[in-house]
Amino acid sequence: MKPYFFLLFFFMTSFSWAQRDSTYIRPYEHNFSVRTYLAVNFLSMEQQTGTEEYKKFMPNNPPNIGLGFSMNNTIVNVSYGQGFNFMRDKEKGKTKALDLQIHNYGKKFTFDIFIQRYRGFYAEDESGNVLALYPDLKIRQYGAYGQYIFNNKKFSYRAAFNQNEKQLKSAGSFLIGGGVYFSKIESDSSFVHKKRNSLHNFQFGVSGGYAYLWAINKKWFASISTTVGVNIGSEKFNTFGKEKIEVYPTLFPRVALGYDTENWSAGLSFVSNTVFSAFSDNEHSNVSLFSGNFKLSYIRRFDSFDFLKKKKKQID
């Protein structure tokens, strides 16, 4: 993957006028915050070629460091990131990637968007030794996923993953949602599925699950959520309904651990989405895609721009 920069500017759309239980959730009153993060985005593939034979294709993707700004409780969010190319292991080959992921956590709804284009993968054994390189393998995945949070008055996804709210008491919520995905896998020779070097897939469906956040004490918290679902689809969008409709399972776990004070927060989060591009127990030709990210972040909150005023007074 070549070094790349990305500028993401978007207005959050998950506004909610419903009252929330102030004994469970408290927003931070600061109007401005700065967020730094170290993140690794990923898209890997696992192919079942026999009853107990699996082939794993992984990208050689270095982490990114980034900087974000939030104003008025993240209504506007600007982020900037740079990849650490020097951390790439040369023995694992070269991966070129464009990976844009948006994970938006609203009060009542969450949505996730995946725009991923990867080329160049490798395989390794259980000891971590590189077995083979696949520079010709290309995987593209485009997806959108949304969820409704039933217990939104007492449970906060934002407290776990954005850390712009505080979960005062432990709480959980049932979730319901669904998503739509399109994937395209191609290679010259390294990938073979049903005697072809390519695989196209379009699918959509519904899912359900549960999320919980433990308020361990006044500063520490931990959160976990899992949704499972069923999608239906076919090889291409324009062939849906004209060919045999396939059924695919899905899995979407999220984990977070964090530490909050009134003026700053630090957190670890892991998001992983599993989608099958091919699923058939009879032919032992399952192909699954694993996408998501791992992020270590630090957030510093300010009351408006008072820190600039203090700096100006020191100069004067």
Disulfide bonds with the S-S distance in Angstrom:
none
